[in-house]
Amino acid sequence: IVDDLIAPVLLNRVRTEIMPYVDATPPGRDTFTGFLTPRTGALVARSPACRELVQDPLVTGVAEAFLAPYCDRYQLHLTQVIRIKPGQPAQTLHRDRLAWGGFLQRAIEPQLNTIWAITDFTRENGATRVVPGSQLWDDARHAEDHEVAFAEMKAGSVILYTGSVIHSGGANQSDADRIGINIAYSL
């Protein structure tokens, strides 16, 4: 977690630019995406402020260092707002790299993820659940409750993790939305 990476002025611009789209987005249609969790994409096309997040020098420097050994250029893979509404249960723990064919070629990590906190992330409101060290685990190993940590952070902060890290959205047991922006880079 990198605390306070978004300046307050930029954070306000992000909120102003994305919320009309977020408010118009229907929730997910299954338990994985979340019946109380709208996911709004196409942020590069919709928000100049989100373009600044995509191009953040610290994050793109990490993406370059992490992914460049395996490719000539890395690319933007995904941008989405994830709005976890009150009453949404925790998402199933998973690895995002499964979208790339599971653990074939395990020596190569295909993805670097970020989640930017647009609202404060607390355990109560659905902070992202992360299993530290799980990127080194065999794919058959499942996390036990005591191995799950919560990415609690203030609005304006960001968490970076690889596509092999087991994680999920947390349960929102509060009376307010938890809003984050997921930006992923890939080979």
TORPA-4810 file (N, C-alpha, C, O; in nm, 3 decimals):
<nodes>
NODE_1_0.086_-0.119_0.000_0.000_0.000_0.000_0.089_0.123_0.000_0.182_0.134_0.079_I
NODE_2_0.059_0.215_-0.089_0.125_0.344_-0.093_0.020_0.445_-0.047_-0.081_0.467_-0.115_V
NODE_3_0.043_0.506_0.066_-0.053_0.600_0.122_-0.049_0.734_0.049_0.057_0.781_0.008_D
NODE_4_-0.167_0.793_0.034_-0.183_0.931_-0.015_-0.111_0.958_-0.148_-0.049_1.063_-0.164_D
NODE_5_-0.120_0.864_-0.243_-0.054_0.886_-0.372_-0.131_0.984_-0.460_-0.073_1.051_-0.545_L
NODE_6_-0.262_0.992_-0.440_-0.344_1.087_-0.516_-0.356_1.216_-0.435_-0.400_1.214_-0.319_I
NODE_7_-0.318_1.327_-0.495_-0.337_1.457_-0.430_-0.487_1.483_-0.415_-0.565_1.440_-0.500_A
NODE_8_-0.528_1.552_-0.309_-0.672_1.578_-0.287_-0.743_1.641_-0.406_-0.859_1.609_-0.433_P
NODE_9_-0.676_1.731_-0.478_-0.739_1.795_-0.594_-0.769_1.692_-0.702_-0.877_1.693_-0.761_V
NODE_10_-0.674_1.602_-0.729_-0.695_1.498_-0.829_-0.803_1.400_-0.784_-0.885_1.357_-0.864_L
NODE_11_-0.802_1.365_-0.656_-0.903_1.274_-0.603_-1.043_1.332_-0.623_-1.135_1.259_-0.662_L
NODE_12_-1.060_1.460_-0.598_-1.190_1.525_-0.620_-1.230_1.524_-0.768_-1.346_1.504_-0.801_N
NODE_13_-1.132_1.547_-0.856_-1.160_1.542_-1.000_-1.203_1.402_-1.042_-1.298_1.387_-1.119_R
NODE_14_-1.134_1.299_-0.992_-1.170_1.162_-1.024_-1.315_1.136_-0.984_-1.394_1.085_-1.063_V
NODE_15_-1.348_1.172_-0.861_-1.486_1.150_-0.813_-1.587_1.222_-0.900_-1.688_1.163_-0.939_R
NODE_16_-1.562_1.348_-0.929_-1.655_1.428_-1.009_-1.675_1.368_-1.147_-1.787_1.363_-1.198_T
NODE_17_-1.566_1.323_-1.210_-1.574_1.271_-1.346_-1.636_1.132_-1.354_-1.707_1.102_-1.451_E
NODE_18_-1.612_1.045_-1.256_-1.659_0.907_-1.269_-1.798_0.882_-1.213_-1.868_0.793_-1.261_I
NODE_19_-1.839_0.958_-1.113_-1.963_0.923_-1.043_-2.089_0.925_-1.132_-2.177_0.843_-1.107_M
NODE_20_-2.103_1.011_-1.231_-2.221_0.998_-1.318_-2.228_0.861_-1.387_-2.337_0.805_-1.403_P
NODE_21_-2.113_0.809_-1.429_-2.109_0.677_-1.493_-2.133_0.566_-1.391_-2.204_0.469_-1.419_Y
NODE_22_-2.074_0.580_-1.274_-2.091_0.480_-1.169_-2.238_0.473_-1.126_-2.293_0.364_-1.110_V
NODE_23_-2.300_0.589_-1.109_-2.441_0.592_-1.069_-2.532_0.527_-1.173_-2.639_0.477_-1.139_D
NODE_24_-2.491_0.526_-1.300_-2.573_0.469_-1.407_-2.543_0.321_-1.434_-2.607_0.260_-1.518_A
NODE_25_-2.447_0.265_-1.363_-2.405_0.126_-1.387_-2.487_0.029_-1.303_-2.499_0.046_-1.182_T
NODE_26_-2.543_-0.073_-1.366_-2.616_-0.174_-1.288_-2.520_-0.263_-1.210_-2.402_-0.272_-1.246_P
NODE_27_-2.569_-0.328_-1.106_-2.482_-0.418_-1.028_-2.451_-0.545_-1.106_-2.505_-0.569_-1.214_P
NODE_28_-2.361_-0.627_-1.048_-2.326_-0.754_-1.109_-2.444_-0.849_-1.118_-2.548_-0.827_-1.055_G
NODE_29_-2.427_-0.954_-1.197_-2.536_-1.048_-1.222_-2.510_-1.186_-1.164_-2.583_-1.281_-1.193_R
NODE_30_-2.406_-1.198_-1.080_-2.377_-1.328_-1.019_-2.305_-1.306_-0.887_-2.273_-1.192_-0.851_D
NODE_31_-2.279_-1.414_-0.815_-2.217_-1.400_-0.683_-2.072_-1.354_-0.694_-2.022_-1.288_-0.603_T
NODE_32_-2.003_-1.388_-0.804_-1.863_-1.346_-0.817_-1.851_-1.196_-0.840_-1.772_-1.130_-0.773_F
NODE_33_-1.929_-1.142_-0.932_-1.921_-0.999_-0.958_-1.997_-0.918_-0.854_-1.970_-0.800_-0.835_T
NODE_34_-2.093_-0.980_-0.788_-2.162_-0.915_-0.677_-2.294_-0.852_-0.715_-2.298_-0.759_-0.796_G
NODE_35_-2.402_-0.901_-0.658_-2.534_-0.847_-0.686_-2.552_-0.705_-0.635_-2.644_-0.634_-0.677_F
NODE_36_-2.462_-0.661_-0.545_-2.465_-0.523_-0.494_-2.333_-0.452_-0.526_-2.289_-0.364_-0.452_L
NODE_37_-2.271_-0.491_-0.638_-2.141_-0.434_-0.675_-2.139_-0.394_-0.823_-2.106_-0.476_-0.908_T
NODE_38_-2.175_-0.268_-0.853_-2.157_-0.221_-0.990_-2.008_-0.209_-1.024_-1.927_-0.170_-0.940_P
NODE_39_-1.974_-0.242_-1.148_-1.837_-0.230_-1.200_-1.844_-0.147_-1.327_-1.905_-0.189_-1.426_R
NODE_40_-1.784_-0.032_-1.325_-1.790_0.064_-1.435_-1.655_0.067_-1.506_-1.553_0.098_-1.445_T
NODE_41_-1.655_0.036_-1.634_-1.530_0.030_-1.711_-1.510_0.150_-1.801_-1.576_0.252_-1.789_G
NODE_42_-1.415_0.133_-1.895_-1.383_0.233_-1.997_-1.342_0.368_-1.937_-1.379_0.473_-1.989_A
NODE_43_-1.265_0.364_-1.828_-1.232_0.488_-1.758_-1.139_0.579_-1.837_-1.146_0.701_-1.822_L
NODE_44_-1.054_0.524_-1.920_-0.964_0.607_-2.000_-1.045_0.693_-2.097_-1.012_0.810_-2.118_V
NODE_45_-1.149_0.636_-2.153_-1.234_0.711_-2.246_-1.322_0.812_-2.174_-1.361_0.914_-2.233_A
NODE_46_-1.354_0.785_-2.050_-1.452_0.865_-1.978_-1.395_0.973_-1.887_-1.465_1.068_-1.854_R
NODE_47_-1.270_0.961_-1.847_-1.220_1.049_-1.741_-1.074_1.089_-1.761_-0.985_1.005_-1.748_S
NODE_48_-1.049_1.216_-1.791_-0.910_1.263_-1.798_-0.835_1.242_-1.666_-0.715_1.212_-1.667_P
NODE_49_-0.903_1.256_-1.554_-0.837_1.235_-1.424_-0.794_1.089_-1.408_-0.687_1.062_-1.354_A
NODE_50_-0.877_0.996_-1.454_-0.839_0.854_-1.447_-0.720_0.824_-1.537_-0.640_0.735_-1.506_C
NODE_51_-0.707_0.897_-1.648_-0.587_0.881_-1.733_-0.461_0.915_-1.654_-0.357_0.854_-1.674_R
NODE_52_-0.472_1.013_-1.566_-0.357_1.047_-1.482_-0.323_0.933_-1.387_-0.205_0.907_-1.362_E
NODE_53_-0.424_0.865_-1.333_-0.396_0.749_-1.247_-0.328_0.639_-1.326_-0.230_0.581_-1.280_L
NODE_54_-0.379_0.611_-1.447_-0.320_0.508_-1.532_-0.172_0.536_-1.558_-0.090_0.444_-1.566_V
NODE_55_-0.138_0.665_-1.572_-0.002_0.704_-1.606_0.082_0.748_-1.486_0.190_0.805_-1.504_Q
NODE_56_0.036_0.721_-1.365_0.111_0.761_-1.247_0.255_0.710_-1.256_0.276_0.591_-1.278_D
NODE_57_0.355_0.797_-1.240_0.494_0.757_-1.258_0.542_0.647_-1.162_0.619_0.560_-1.202_P
NODE_58_0.498_0.650_-1.038_0.540_0.546_-0.945_0.485_0.410_-0.990_0.558_0.311_-0.994_L
NODE_59_0.356_0.407_-1.022_0.292_0.281_-1.061_0.347_0.231_-1.195_0.378_0.113_-1.208_V
NODE_60_0.360_0.319_-1.294_0.412_0.273_-1.423_0.558_0.232_-1.411_0.604_0.145_-1.486_T
NODE_61_0.632_0.293_-1.319_0.769_0.248_-1.294_0.774_0.107_-1.238_0.859_0.027_-1.277_G
NODE_62_0.682_0.077_-1.146_0.673_-0.059_-1.092_0.631_-0.156_-1.202_0.687_-0.265_-1.214_V
NODE_63_0.532_-0.118_-1.282_0.486_-0.205_-1.391_0.599_-0.233_-1.489_0.617_-0.347_-1.532_A
NODE_64_0.674_-0.132_-1.523_0.787_-0.148_-1.614_0.891_-0.244_-1.556_0.935_-0.336_-1.624_E
NODE_65_0.930_-0.222_-1.432_1.031_-0.308_-1.369_0.981_-0.451_-1.353_1.059_-0.546_-1.367_A
NODE_66_0.855_-0.467_-1.323_0.800_-0.599_-1.294_0.769_-0.679_-1.420_0.797_-0.799_-1.425_F
NODE_67_0.712_-0.615_-1.523_0.669_-0.686_-1.642_0.770_-0.686_-1.756_0.772_-0.779_-1.837_L
NODE_68_0.855_-0.584_-1.764_0.947_-0.570_-1.878_1.041_-0.689_-1.898_1.076_-0.718_-2.013_A
NODE_69_1.084_-0.760_-1.794_1.172_-0.874_-1.822_1.107_-0.983_-1.909_1.177_-1.069_-1.962_P
NODE_70_0.975_-0.979_-1.923_0.904_-1.085_-1.997_0.842_-1.038_-2.128_0.777_-1.115_-2.198_Y
NODE_71_0.862_-0.910_-2.162_0.801_-0.859_-2.286_0.874_-0.733_-2.329_0.947_-0.671_-2.252_C
NODE_72_0.852_-0.695_-2.455_0.911_-0.571_-2.506_0.840_-0.449_-2.449_0.903_-0.346_-2.422_D
NODE_73_0.708_-0.461_-2.431_0.627_-0.353_-2.377_0.514_-0.414_-2.296_0.460_-0.518_-2.332_R
NODE_74_0.479_-0.349_-2.189_0.360_-0.392_-2.116_0.244_-0.306_-2.166_0.264_-0.205_-2.232_Y
NODE_75_0.122_-0.347_-2.133_0.005_-0.274_-2.180_-0.097_-0.256_-2.068_-0.096_-0.329_-1.968_Q
NODE_76_-0.183_-0.160_-2.087_-0.296_-0.142_-1.998_-0.394_-0.254_-2.026_-0.433_-0.276_-2.141_L
NODE_77_-0.434_-0.325_-1.923_-0.524_-0.439_-1.940_-0.669_-0.403_-1.905_-0.762_-0.442_-1.975_H
NODE_78_-0.688_-0.329_-1.796_-0.823_-0.310_-1.743_-0.830_-0.182_-1.662_-0.736_-0.148_-1.590_L
NODE_79_-0.941_-0.113_-1.675_-0.974_-0.002_-1.583_-1.120_-0.019_-1.546_-1.206_-0.033_-1.632_T
NODE_80_-1.147_-0.017_-1.416_-1.287_-0.027_-1.371_-1.303_0.031_-1.231_-1.215_0.018_-1.146_Q
NODE_81_-1.416_0.095_-1.211_-1.456_0.134_-1.077_-1.530_0.016_-1.017_-1.617_-0.043_-1.082_V
NODE_82_-1.496_-0.020_-0.895_-1.566_-0.125_-0.822_-1.632_-0.057_-0.702_-1.564_-0.008_-0.612_I
NODE_83_-1.764_-0.057_-0.702_-1.842_0.008_-0.596_-1.912_-0.100_-0.515_-2.013_-0.156_-0.559_R
NODE_84_-1.860_-0.130_-0.398_-1.920_-0.232_-0.313_-2.022_-0.164_-0.222_-1.987_-0.085_-0.135_I
NODE_85_-2.150_-0.195_-0.245_-2.258_-0.132_-0.170_-2.283_-0.205_-0.038_-2.247_-0.322_-0.023_K
NODE_86_-2.345_-0.136_0.058_-2.377_-0.199_0.186_-2.458_-0.327_0.166_-2.548_-0.333_0.083_P
NODE_87_-2.422_-0.429_0.244_-2.491_-0.557_0.238_-2.429_-0.657_0.143_-2.469_-0.773_0.141_G
NODE_88_-2.330_-0.614_0.063_-2.263_-0.706_-0.030_-2.173_-0.801_0.048_-2.086_-0.755_0.122_Q
NODE_89_-2.193_-0.934_0.034_-2.101_-1.028_0.099_-1.964_-1.024_0.033_-1.947_-0.968_-0.076_P
NODE_90_-1.866_-1.082_0.099_-1.731_-1.089_0.043_-1.731_-1.171_-0.085_-1.801_-1.271_-0.097_A
NODE_91_-1.652_-1.126_-0.178_-1.631_-1.198_-0.302_-1.547_-1.323_-0.274_-1.472_-1.326_-0.176_Q
NODE_92_-1.558_-1.424_-0.356_-1.476_-1.543_-0.345_-1.330_-1.507_-0.367_-1.296_-1.434_-0.459_T
NODE_93_-1.243_-1.559_-0.281_-1.100_-1.538_-0.300_-1.057_-1.600_-0.433_-1.101_-1.709_-0.469_L
NODE_94_-0.969_-1.528_-0.505_-0.928_-1.574_-0.638_-0.795_-1.512_-0.677_-0.744_-1.422_-0.610_H
NODE_95_-0.741_-1.561_-0.787_-0.622_-1.503_-0.849_-0.663_-1.447_-0.986_-0.730_-1.517_-1.063_R
NODE_96_-0.627_-1.325_-1.017_-0.663_-1.267_-1.146_-0.588_-1.333_-1.261_-0.636_-1.329_-1.374_D
NODE_97_-0.474_-1.392_-1.236_-0.397_-1.452_-1.344_-0.470_-1.570_-1.406_-0.431_-1.615_-1.514_R
NODE_98_-0.574_-1.621_-1.342_-0.649_-1.731_-1.400_-0.712_-1.691_-1.534_-0.743_-1.778_-1.616_L
NODE_99_-0.731_-1.562_-1.556_-0.781_-1.514_-1.685_-0.681_-1.541_-1.797_-0.717_-1.539_-1.915_A
NODE_100_-0.557_-1.566_-1.761_-0.450_-1.588_-1.859_-0.414_-1.736_-1.870_-0.306_-1.770_-1.917_W
NODE_101_-0.501_-1.824_-1.827_-0.474_-1.966_-1.845_-0.418_-2.033_-1.722_-0.350_-2.135_-1.735_G
NODE_102_-0.444_-1.982_-1.605_-0.402_-2.049_-1.483_-0.254_-2.038_-1.458_-0.193_-1.933_-1.478_G
NODE_103_-0.197_-2.148_-1.414_-0.057_-2.146_-1.374_0.037_-2.204_-1.478_0.151_-2.238_-1.446_F
NODE_104_-0.010_-2.215_-1.602_0.083_-2.252_-1.708_0.187_-2.141_-1.717_0.155_-2.023_-1.702_L
NODE_105_0.308_-2.177_-1.740_0.417_-2.079_-1.745_0.424_-1.999_-1.615_0.436_-1.876_-1.617_Q
NODE_106_0.417_-2.069_-1.503_0.411_-2.003_-1.374_0.531_-1.912_-1.347_0.520_-1.815_-1.271_R
NODE_107_0.644_-1.941_-1.407_0.763_-1.858_-1.385_0.745_-1.716_-1.438_0.819_-1.625_-1.401_A
NODE_108_0.647_-1.698_-1.524_0.621_-1.566_-1.581_0.493_-1.511_-1.519_0.387_-1.575_-1.526_I
NODE_109_0.502_-1.395_-1.459_0.383_-1.329_-1.404_0.327_-1.237_-1.511_0.396_-1.145_-1.555_E
NODE_110_0.203_-1.260_-1.556_0.150_-1.182_-1.667_0.085_-1.049_-1.630_0.049_-0.972_-1.719_P
NODE_111_0.070_-1.019_-1.500_-0.017_-0.907_-1.464_0.029_-0.838_-1.337_0.074_-0.902_-1.242_Q
NODE_112_0.015_-0.705_-1.336_0.033_-0.624_-1.216_-0.096_-0.545_-1.195_-0.144_-0.479_-1.287_L
NODE_113_-0.151_-0.553_-1.076_-0.279_-0.489_-1.045_-0.261_-0.373_-0.948_-0.168_-0.369_-0.868_N
NODE_114_-0.354_-0.281_-0.958_-0.365_-0.175_-0.858_-0.511_-0.158_-0.821_-0.601_-0.180_-0.903_T
NODE_115_-0.535_-0.120_-0.699_-0.667_-0.073_-0.658_-0.645_0.059_-0.584_-0.580_0.064_-0.480_I
NODE_116_-0.701_0.163_-0.640_-0.694_0.297_-0.585_-0.816_0.321_-0.497_-0.929_0.301_-0.541_W
NODE_117_-0.794_0.363_-0.375_-0.905_0.392_-0.283_-0.962_0.530_-0.315_-0.895_0.632_-0.300_A
NODE_118_-1.087_0.531_-0.359_-1.156_0.656_-0.388_-1.235_0.700_-0.264_-1.257_0.819_-0.243_I
NODE_119_-1.276_0.603_-0.184_-1.328_0.628_-0.050_-1.231_0.557_0.045_-1.150_0.475_0.001_T
NODE_120_-1.239_0.586_0.173_-1.158_0.510_0.269_-1.196_0.363_0.258_-1.313_0.329_0.241_D
NODE_121_-1.097_0.275_0.268_-1.120_0.131_0.272_-1.102_0.085_0.416_-0.996_0.102_0.475_F
NODE_122_-1.207_0.028_0.473_-1.200_-0.027_0.607_-1.246_-0.173_0.602_-1.311_-0.215_0.506_T
NODE_123_-1.212_-0.246_0.703_-1.258_-0.384_0.709_-1.411_-0.389_0.707_-1.469_-0.477_0.645_R
NODE_124_-1.474_-0.294_0.775_-1.620_-0.291_0.784_-1.687_-0.262_0.649_-1.794_-0.316_0.622_E
NODE_125_-1.625_-0.177_0.564_-1.693_-0.139_0.440_-1.647_-0.218_0.318_-1.682_-0.183_0.206_N
NODE_126_-1.569_-0.323_0.338_-1.533_-0.409_0.225_-1.393_-0.390_0.171_-1.370_-0.413_0.052_G
NODE_127_-1.299_-0.347_0.255_-1.160_-0.335_0.210_-1.118_-0.464_0.140_-1.158_-0.573_0.178_A
NODE_128_-1.037_-0.448_0.037_-0.988_-0.563_-0.038_-0.920_-0.661_0.056_-0.837_-0.624_0.139_T
NODE_129_-0.956_-0.787_0.042_-0.892_-0.895_0.119_-0.774_-0.946_0.036_-0.787_-0.971_-0.084_R
NODE_130_-0.660_-0.960_0.102_-0.537_-1.001_0.034_-0.470_-1.110_0.118_-0.471_-1.104_0.241_V
NODE_131_-0.411_-1.209_0.049_-0.339_-1.316_0.118_-0.190_-1.299_0.087_-0.143_-1.347_-0.017_V
NODE_132_-0.116_-1.231_0.177_0.026_-1.206_0.152_0.103_-1.338_0.133_0.083_-1.435_0.206_P
NODE_133_0.190_-1.337_0.033_0.274_-1.453_0.005_0.207_-1.559_-0.080_0.273_-1.655_-0.120_G
NODE_134_0.079_-1.544_-0.110_0.007_-1.648_-0.184_0.053_-1.661_-0.329_0.023_-1.762_-0.394_S
NODE_135_0.124_-1.563_-0.379_0.176_-1.574_-0.515_0.278_-1.688_-0.527_0.310_-1.732_-0.638_Q
NODE_136_0.329_-1.735_-0.413_0.427_-1.843_-0.412_0.364_-1.980_-0.387_0.433_-2.082_-0.394_L
NODE_137_0.237_-1.983_-0.359_0.169_-2.107_-0.325_0.136_-2.190_-0.448_0.123_-2.139_-0.559_W
NODE_138_0.125_-2.321_-0.425_0.073_-2.412_-0.524_-0.072_-2.372_-0.554_-0.141_-2.322_-0.465_D
NODE_139_-0.116_-2.394_-0.676_-0.252_-2.350_-0.711_-0.362_-2.426_-0.639_-0.476_-2.380_-0.637_D
NODE_140_-0.330_-2.539_-0.581_-0.432_-2.616_-0.508_-0.449_-2.570_-0.364_-0.547_-2.607_-0.298_A
NODE_141_-0.356_-2.488_-0.314_-0.364_-2.445_-0.175_-0.466_-2.332_-0.161_-0.469_-2.239_-0.241_R
NODE_142_-0.548_-2.343_-0.059_-0.650_-2.241_-0.031_-0.613_-2.168_0.098_-0.553_-2.225_0.189_H
NODE_143_-0.649_-2.041_0.104_-0.619_-1.959_0.221_-0.711_-1.994_0.337_-0.831_-2.018_0.319_A
NODE_144_-0.654_-1.996_0.454_-0.733_-2.010_0.576_-0.762_-1.869_0.629_-0.690_-1.774_0.598_E
NODE_145_-0.867_-1.857_0.708_-0.911_-1.725_0.755_-0.798_-1.644_0.819_-0.790_-1.524_0.797_D
NODE_146_-0.712_-1.709_0.897_-0.606_-1.634_0.967_-0.497_-1.584_0.872_-0.413_-1.504_0.912_H
NODE_147_-0.498_-1.629_0.747_-0.397_-1.585_0.649_-0.444_-1.466_0.566_-0.366_-1.409_0.489_E
NODE_148_-0.570_-1.427_0.581_-0.627_-1.319_0.502_-0.607_-1.186_0.574_-0.644_-1.171_0.691_V
NODE_149_-0.549_-1.091_0.502_-0.530_-0.955_0.555_-0.628_-0.862_0.482_-0.685_-0.898_0.379_A
NODE_150_-0.646_-0.743_0.537_-0.737_-0.645_0.479_-0.657_-0.522_0.438_-0.580_-0.468_0.518_F
NODE_151_-0.675_-0.477_0.314_-0.604_-0.359_0.263_-0.680_-0.235_0.308_-0.746_-0.168_0.229_A
NODE_152_-0.668_-0.205_0.438_-0.732_-0.084_0.491_-0.643_0.035_0.457_-0.523_0.036_0.485_E
NODE_153_-0.704_0.135_0.395_-0.627_0.252_0.352_-0.720_0.371_0.334_-0.840_0.357_0.315_M
NODE_154_-0.659_0.488_0.342_-0.733_0.613_0.325_-0.759_0.640_0.177_-0.683_0.595_0.090_K
NODE_155_-0.865_0.713_0.149_-0.890_0.757_0.012_-0.767_0.829_-0.039_-0.706_0.910_0.032_A
NODE_156_-0.731_0.800_-0.163_-0.611_0.858_-0.223_-0.491_0.765_-0.219_-0.386_0.797_-0.275_G
NODE_157_-0.505_0.651_-0.153_-0.397_0.552_-0.144_-0.420_0.444_-0.249_-0.527_0.434_-0.308_S
NODE_158_-0.317_0.362_-0.272_-0.325_0.255_-0.372_-0.254_0.131_-0.321_-0.152_0.140_-0.253_V
NODE_159_-0.308_0.016_-0.354_-0.241_-0.111_-0.327_-0.197_-0.169_-0.461_-0.272_-0.165_-0.559_I
NODE_160_-0.076_-0.223_-0.465_-0.023_-0.290_-0.583_-0.002_-0.437_-0.548_0.046_-0.468_-0.438_L
NODE_161_-0.038_-0.528_-0.639_-0.021_-0.670_-0.617_-0.018_-0.741_-0.752_-0.067_-0.688_-0.851_Y
NODE_162_0.039_-0.860_-0.754_0.049_-0.933_-0.880_-0.077_-1.013_-0.907_-0.161_-1.032_-0.819_T
NODE_163_-0.090_-1.059_-1.030_-0.203_-1.140_-1.069_-0.209_-1.276_-1.002_-0.311_-1.343_-1.007_G
NODE_164_-0.099_-1.317_-0.938_-0.096_-1.446_-0.868_-0.135_-1.437_-0.721_-0.152_-1.539_-0.655_S
NODE_165_-0.150_-1.317_-0.670_-0.187_-1.299_-0.530_-0.336_-1.330_-0.512_-0.420_-1.278_-0.585_V
NODE_166_-0.366_-1.415_-0.415_-0.506_-1.444_-0.382_-0.566_-1.322_-0.313_-0.506_-1.266_-0.221_I
NODE_167_-0.684_-1.281_-0.359_-0.748_-1.160_-0.307_-0.896_-1.163_-0.339_-0.943_-1.253_-0.409_H
NODE_168_-0.970_-1.066_-0.288_-1.110_-1.047_-0.325_-1.161_-0.918_-0.262_-1.099_-0.862_-0.173_S
NODE_169_-1.275_-0.875_-0.310_-1.346_-0.766_-0.243_-1.399_-0.817_-0.111_-1.442_-0.932_-0.101_G
NODE_170_-1.397_-0.733_-0.010_-1.447_-0.772_0.122_-1.597_-0.751_0.134_-1.660_-0.693_0.045_G
NODE_171_-1.653_-0.797_0.243_-1.795_-0.778_0.271_-1.818_-0.635_0.320_-1.744_-0.585_0.405_A
NODE_172_-1.920_-0.570_0.266_-1.953_-0.436_0.313_-2.062_-0.446_0.419_-2.179_-0.466_0.388_N
NODE_173_-2.020_-0.431_0.544_-2.112_-0.438_0.658_-2.137_-0.300_0.717_-2.181_-0.286_0.831_Q
NODE_174_-2.109_-0.198_0.638_-2.129_-0.060_0.682_-2.256_-0.004_0.618_-2.332_-0.078_0.555_S
NODE_175_-2.278_0.125_0.636_-2.393_0.189_0.573_-2.351_0.283_0.460_-2.428_0.371_0.420_D
NODE_176_-2.229_0.265_0.409_-2.177_0.351_0.303_-2.108_0.266_0.196_-2.062_0.155_0.223_A
NODE_177_-2.100_0.320_0.075_-2.032_0.251_-0.033_-1.881_0.251_-0.013_-1.824_0.344_0.044_D
NODE_178_-1.817_0.144_-0.061_-1.671_0.140_-0.073_-1.641_0.149_-0.221_-1.682_0.062_-0.298_R
NODE_179_-1.569_0.254_-0.262_-1.542_0.277_-0.404_-1.392_0.274_-0.426_-1.316_0.345_-0.361_I
NODE_180_-1.352_0.189_-0.522_-1.212_0.179_-0.561_-1.201_0.172_-0.712_-1.296_0.137_-0.781_G
NODE_181_-1.083_0.206_-0.763_-1.057_0.194_-0.905_-0.950_0.087_-0.924_-0.841_0.096_-0.868_I
NODE_182_-0.984_-0.013_-1.002_-0.894_-0.123_-1.035_-0.831_-0.091_-1.171_-0.901_-0.081_-1.271_N
NODE_183_-0.700_-0.077_-1.171_-0.625_-0.057_-1.295_-0.522_-0.169_-1.301_-0.444_-0.186_-1.208_I
NODE_184_-0.523_-0.245_-1.412_-0.431_-0.357_-1.426_-0.346_-0.341_-1.552_-0.392_-0.289_-1.654_A
NODE_185_-0.223_-0.385_-1.542_-0.129_-0.383_-1.652_-0.088_-0.527_-1.680_-0.081_-0.609_-1.589_Y
NODE_186_-0.061_-0.558_-1.808_-0.026_-0.696_-1.841_0.083_-0.700_-1.947_0.117_-0.598_-2.008_S
NODE_187_0.136_-0.820_-1.968_0.236_-0.840_-2.073_0.177_-0.804_-2.208_0.245_-0.814_-2.310_L
</nodes>
